[in-house]
Amino acid sequence: MLDRFREWSFKMRGGLWTLLFVIILFTASRPTPVQVVGGLIIIFGGQLWRCWAAGFIGLYRGENVKAQRLTTTGPYSLMRNPLYFGNFLIGLGWSIIAGVNAVIIFLISFYILYVLVIIPHEEKFLLVKFGREYEDYCNRTGRFFPRIFNKKDLKGNFDSKILMRSEIHTIISTLIGTLIVLIVCYIK
């Protein structure tokens, strides 16, 4: 039952992210200039982090996990989930702009949705597909925080074509989402 729920959540992760965004909007209050600047910096950092990660991974959009190879260079040498970490920063930035209630709701929701539900679904797939190679990778990297830093692993096969083909959707969504958060916060 839990596996089916995780699979469903993975397939619906875009819609669940949108739902979380709407909840942030409903809890929004008028921000201070510090909240706006801090939130925008975190959003920008999250999107830059996602762009860096997207250039190293081939396929990541869609309803199913479909890794063709195990990516372990670039930001993937630091953590196993750099795209989700980028999402975390973007959502945290939106929440900071929207206020303390939004931050609390976002942190709890992100933890439940990603750490407890979606990421374990992907990890199970990767363990079955890549076996020992994935186990070794897990032993040297954390989910969201680096364990071992090796400068040479930061280099790899960054592909700007993959970045532009796959990440343009998120870049546009982040820009529009940020504008919506700012508008909603200032009309409240």
C-alpha positions in Angstrom: 0.0 0.0 0.0 2.8 2.4 0.9 4.7 1.6 -2.3 1.6 2.3 -4.4 1.1 5.6 -2.6 4.8 6.5 -3.2 4.5 5.6 -6.8 1.3 7.7 -7.2 3.0 10.6 -5.3 5.9 10.5 -7.7 3.7 10.6 -10.7 1.7 13.5 -9.2 4.7 15.4 -7.8 4.1 18.4 -10.2 0.5 18.7 -9.1 1.5 18.2 -5.4 4.1 20.9 -5.8 1.4 23.2 -7.3 -0.9 22.4 -4.4 1.9 23.3 -1.9 2.4 26.6 -3.8 -1.3 27.4 -3.5 -1.2 26.7 0.2 1.7 29.1 0.6 -0.3 31.7 -1.2 -3.3 31.3 1.1 -1.1 31.7 4.2 0.7 34.7 2.8 0.9 38.0 4.6 2.5 41.3 3.6 6.3 40.8 3.6 9.0 43.1 5.0 11.7 44.3 2.5 14.1 41.9 4.3 11.8 39.0 3.7 11.5 39.9 0.0 15.2 40.3 -0.6 16.1 37.2 1.4 13.4 35.1 -0.3 14.5 36.3 -3.8 18.1 35.4 -3.1 17.1 31.9 -1.9 14.8 31.4 -4.9 17.6 32.5 -7.3 20.0 30.2 -5.6 17.6 27.3 -5.8 17.0 27.9 -9.5 20.7 28.2 -10.2 21.3 24.9 -8.3 18.6 23.2 -10.3 20.2 24.4 -13.6 23.5 23.1 -12.5 22.0 19.7 -11.6 19.8 19.5 -14.8 22.9 19.8 -17.0 24.3 16.6 -15.6 21.2 14.4 -15.7 19.6 13.1 -18.9 16.0 12.2 -18.2 14.1 13.5 -15.2 10.8 14.7 -16.3 7.8 12.3 -16.6 5.6 10.1 -14.5 8.0 7.3 -14.0 11.6 7.0 -12.7 13.7 6.3 -15.7 17.4 6.7 -15.0 19.5 5.3 -17.8 22.7 5.8 -15.9 23.7 6.7 -12.4 24.8 10.3 -12.3 27.5 10.9 -9.7 29.3 14.0 -10.9 28.7 17.7 -10.6 26.2 18.4 -7.8 25.4 14.7 -7.7 28.9 14.2 -6.3 27.8 16.3 -3.3 24.2 15.0 -2.8 21.8 12.4 -4.3 18.9 14.8 -4.8 20.2 18.2 -6.1 17.0 18.8 -8.2 14.8 18.4 -5.1 17.3 20.5 -3.1 16.8 23.2 -5.7 13.0 22.8 -5.3 13.4 23.1 -1.5 15.3 26.4 -1.9 12.7 27.8 -4.3 9.8 26.8 -2.1 11.6 28.1 1.0 12.2 31.4 -0.7 8.5 31.7 -1.7 7.6 30.8 1.9 10.0 33.4 3.4 8.4 36.1 1.3 4.9 34.8 2.3 5.6 34.8 6.0 6.3 32.6 9.0 3.1 30.5 8.7 4.0 29.7 5.1 7.5 28.7 6.2 6.2 26.3 8.9 3.7 24.7 6.5 6.2 24.4 3.7 8.9 22.8 5.9 6.6 20.2 7.3 4.9 19.5 3.9 8.2 19.3 2.0 9.6 16.8 4.6 6.6 14.6 4.4 6.1 14.8 0.7 9.7 14.5 -0.5 11.8 13.0 2.3 9.2 10.4 3.4 7.3 9.7 0.2 8.8 10.6 -3.2 12.6 10.2 -2.6 12.2 6.7 -1.1 10.3 5.7 -4.3 13.2 6.8 -6.5 15.8 5.3 -4.2 14.1 1.9 -4.4 14.1 2.1 -8.2 17.8 3.1 -8.3 18.8 0.4 -5.9 17.1 -2.3 -8.0 18.5 -0.9 -11.2 22.1 -0.1 -10.2 22.6 -2.4 -7.1 26.0 -2.2 -5.5 27.0 0.9 -7.5 24.0 2.8 -6.0 24.8 1.4 -2.5 28.4 2.7 -2.8 27.1 6.0 -4.1 24.7 6.3 -1.1 27.6 5.6 1.3 29.6 8.6 0.1 26.8 11.1 -0.5 23.9 12.3 1.6 20.4 12.9 0.4 20.6 16.7 0.7 23.9 17.4 2.4 27.5 16.5 1.4 29.3 13.8 3.3 32.6 13.7 1.3 33.9 16.5 -0.9 36.1 15.5 -3.8 36.9 18.5 -6.1 37.5 16.2 -9.1 34.0 14.8 -8.9 32.4 18.2 -9.4 33.6 18.0 -13.0 31.7 15.8 -15.4 29.5 15.9 -18.4 27.5 19.0 -18.1 25.3 19.4 -21.2 23.7 22.8 -21.8 21.4 21.3 -24.4 19.8 19.0 -21.7 19.6 22.0 -19.4 17.7 24.2 -21.9 15.5 21.3 -23.1 14.5 20.0 -19.7 14.8 23.0 -17.3 13.2 25.8 -19.2 9.8 24.7 -17.9 11.0 25.1 -14.3 12.8 28.4 -15.0 9.5 29.9 -16.4 7.5 28.3 -13.5 9.8 29.8 -10.9 9.7 33.2 -12.4 5.9 33.2 -12.7 5.5 31.7 -9.3 7.7 34.3 -7.7 5.7 37.1 -9.4 2.5 35.6 -8.1 3.8 35.3 -4.6 4.9 38.9 -4.6 1.6 40.1 -6.1 -0.5 38.1 -3.6 1.6 39.3 -0.7 1.3 42.9 -1.6 -2.5 42.9 -2.3 -3.3 41.3 1.1 
